[in-house]
Amino acid sequence: MSQRSYEDSCGTALALDVIGERWALHVVRELIFGPKRFRDLRRALPNASQNVLSQRLRELESDGVVRRVELGPPVSAHVYELTDRGRDLEPVLIALARWGAHQPEPDGATMSTDAFMLLLKALHRPQAGDVSELAIRLAVAVDTFDIVVTPSAVTVVRGGQGAVQATVRGSVPTLLSLIFTDRTVVEAADSGDVTATGDIEAAQRFFRRFGI
């Protein structure tokens, strides 16, 4: 816990004593879909200084939200992962992402790959009468995610190896444009902004399952 406290027994204040410091929730967000090394967190959160990020990790570890584990051979590296208590924050982050999606975006703002995947969960918009299940693989930079969308839920698996109907590779800004504008997957592919293989019509329906 941060040395600062609201000294308020309300559950909201007690929660903010743990996760209310700058960058704390960002760290949790970046670990929702699996463990990461410190350098991976630094890459995902470039505006957080190394010292601040280290401090947040120590505090979250002390409060039982994050734990540091060592991967055995052949990797032999330390990674950070969420505890059960940390994973309990996923619906909180989804609710915040849904609320924040209505806010104006700062000039020059960027979005990490994991933040985009969380946003998909937040912006799931079931289509009336559409009971089909869609399984799409999104490849962004060095990350690959399998996303399964049903009328009631969105499941995201990093590095999934399951069967998918289509694979779309592109940047986060381009994938966002497929959700928030009328741009189609075919148009993005024709312009060279994405590569798409498999059932392109299924990929198009996938992006139409999300919105504000």
C-alpha positions in Angstrom: 0.0 0.0 0.0 1.1 3.5 -0.7 2.3 5.5 2.4 -0.6 7.9 1.7 -4.0 6.9 2.8 -7.4 8.4 2.6 -8.0 7.2 6.2 -11.6 6.5 5.2 -13.3 3.2 6.0 -15.5 3.3 2.9 -14.7 0.4 0.6 -14.0 2.7 -2.3 -11.4 4.6 -0.3 -9.8 1.4 1.0 -9.5 0.2 -2.6 -8.0 3.4 -3.7 -5.5 3.2 -0.9 -4.2 0.1 -2.8 -4.8 0.9 -6.5 -5.3 4.6 -6.6 -1.6 5.7 -7.1 -0.6 6.8 -10.6 0.2 3.9 -12.9 -1.1 1.3 -10.5 -4.2 0.3 -12.5 -2.2 0.5 -15.7 0.1 -2.2 -14.3 -2.9 -4.4 -13.4 -4.4 -3.8 -16.9 -1.1 -4.9 -18.5 -1.2 -8.2 -16.6 -4.8 -9.1 -17.2 -4.0 -11.4 -20.1 -0.9 -13.0 -18.6 2.5 -12.4 -16.9 5.1 -10.0 -18.2 8.7 -9.2 -17.6 9.6 -5.8 -16.3 11.0 -4.7 -19.7 7.7 -5.7 -21.3 5.8 -3.5 -18.8 8.2 -0.6 -19.5 7.5 -1.0 -23.2 3.8 -1.0 -22.7 3.9 2.0 -20.3 6.6 4.2 -21.9 5.4 7.3 -20.0 6.0 5.7 -16.6 9.6 6.2 -15.4 11.5 3.1 -14.4 11.6 4.2 -10.7 7.9 4.9 -10.5 7.0 1.6 -12.2 9.3 -0.3 -9.8 7.7 1.4 -6.9 4.2 0.6 -8.1 5.1 -3.1 -8.6 6.6 -3.2 -5.1 3.4 -1.7 -3.6 1.1 -4.0 -5.5 3.2 -7.0 -4.6 3.1 -6.0 -0.9 -0.7 -5.6 -1.1 -1.2 -9.1 -2.7 -2.3 -7.8 -6.1 0.8 -8.8 -8.0 3.4 -11.4 -7.4 6.9 -11.9 -8.9 7.7 -15.4 -10.1 10.7 -17.0 -11.7 10.3 -18.9 -14.9 12.5 -22.0 -15.2 14.6 -23.1 -18.1 14.8 -22.5 -21.0 13.5 -19.0 -20.2 15.1 -18.3 -16.8 13.5 -14.9 -16.2 11.5 -13.1 -13.6 8.0 -12.1 -14.5 5.1 -10.3 -12.8 1.6 -11.8 -12.7 -1.7 -11.1 -11.0 -2.8 -12.9 -7.9 -6.4 -14.0 -7.5 -7.0 -10.7 -5.8 -5.5 -8.9 -8.7 -7.6 -10.8 -11.2 -10.7 -9.7 -9.3 -10.0 -6.2 -10.6 -10.8 -7.2 -14.3 -14.5 -6.3 -14.1 -13.5 -3.0 -12.5 -11.1 -2.2 -15.3 -13.7 -3.2 -17.9 -16.2 -0.8 -16.3 -13.7 2.0 -16.2 -12.7 1.4 -19.9 -16.4 1.5 -20.9 -16.9 4.7 -19.0 -13.7 6.3 -20.2 -14.4 5.4 -23.9 -16.8 8.4 -23.9 -14.1 10.8 -22.8 -12.2 12.9 -25.3 -8.8 11.4 -26.3 -5.7 13.5 -25.5 -3.6 14.6 -28.5 -0.8 12.2 -29.1 -2.3 9.5 -26.8 -1.4 5.9 -27.5 -2.9 2.6 -26.5 -1.1 -0.6 -25.7 -2.1 -3.9 -27.2 -3.4 -5.2 -23.9 -5.4 -2.1 -23.3 -7.0 -2.6 -26.7 -7.9 -6.2 -25.9 -9.5 -5.0 -22.6 -11.4 -2.4 -24.6 -12.9 -5.1 -26.7 -14.4 -6.6 -23.6 -15.7 -3.2 -22.5 -17.2 -2.3 -25.9 -18.9 -5.7 -26.7 -22.2 -4.8 -28.2 -24.4 -7.8 -28.9 -26.3 -7.7 -32.1 -30.0 -8.4 -31.9 -30.9 -11.7 -33.4 -27.2 -12.7 -34.0 -26.5 -15.8 -32.0 -23.4 -16.8 -34.0 -20.0 -17.3 -32.4 -17.0 -15.6 -34.0 -13.4 -16.7 -33.4 -10.8 -14.3 -34.8 -7.0 -14.0 -34.3 -5.6 -10.5 -34.0 -1.9 -10.0 -34.5 -0.5 -6.7 -33.3 3.2 -6.0 -33.3 4.8 -9.1 -31.6 1.5 -10.1 -29.8 -1.1 -12.5 -31.0 -4.5 -13.0 -29.4 -7.4 -15.3 -30.1 -10.8 -13.6 -29.4 -14.0 -15.5 -29.2 -17.2 -13.4 -29.3 -20.6 -14.9 -28.4 -23.8 -13.0 -27.8 -23.1 -12.8 -24.1 -19.3 -12.7 -23.7 -15.9 -11.9 -25.1 -13.0 -14.3 -24.3 -9.4 -13.2 -25.0 -6.4 -15.6 -25.0 -2.9 -14.4 -25.6 -1.0 -16.5 -28.0 -3.9 -18.8 -28.5 -3.6 -21.9 -30.7 -7.3 -22.6 -31.2 -9.3 -22.8 -34.4 -10.2 -19.4 -35.8 -12.2 -18.2 -38.7 -9.9 -15.4 -39.7 -6.6 -13.7 -38.8 -6.2 -9.9 -39.0 -2.8 -8.3 -38.5 -2.6 -4.5 -38.0 -1.8 -1.7 -35.6 -4.0 -0.7 -32.7 -5.0 2.6 -34.4 -6.0 0.7 -37.6 -8.0 -1.9 -35.6 -9.7 0.9 -33.7 -10.7 2.5 -37.0 -12.5 -0.7 -37.9 -14.6 -0.4 -34.8 -15.3 3.4 -34.6 -15.6 4.3 -38.3 -17.3 2.8 -41.4 -14.0 1.5 -42.7 -14.2 -2.2 -43.7 -11.6 -4.9 -43.3 -11.4 -5.1 -47.1 -10.7 -1.4 -47.4 -8.0 -1.6 -44.8 -6.4 -4.6 -46.5 -6.6 -2.9 -49.9 -4.7 0.1 -48.5 -2.1 -2.1 -46.9 -3.0 -1.2 -43.3 -3.9 -4.7 -42.4 -3.4 -8.2 -43.7 -6.4 -10.5 -43.4 -6.7 -14.2 -44.1 -9.5 -16.7 -43.8 -13.1 -15.7 -43.7 -13.0 -12.0 -44.3 -16.8 -11.6 -43.9 -16.5 -13.2 -40.4 -13.7 -10.7 -39.6 -15.9 -7.8 -40.7 -18.8 -9.0 -38.5 -16.4 -9.4 -35.7 -15.5 -5.7 -35.6 -19.2 -4.7 -35.9 -19.8 -6.5 -32.6 -18.1 -3.6 -30.7 -19.0 0.0 -30.2 -20.0 2.7 -27.8 
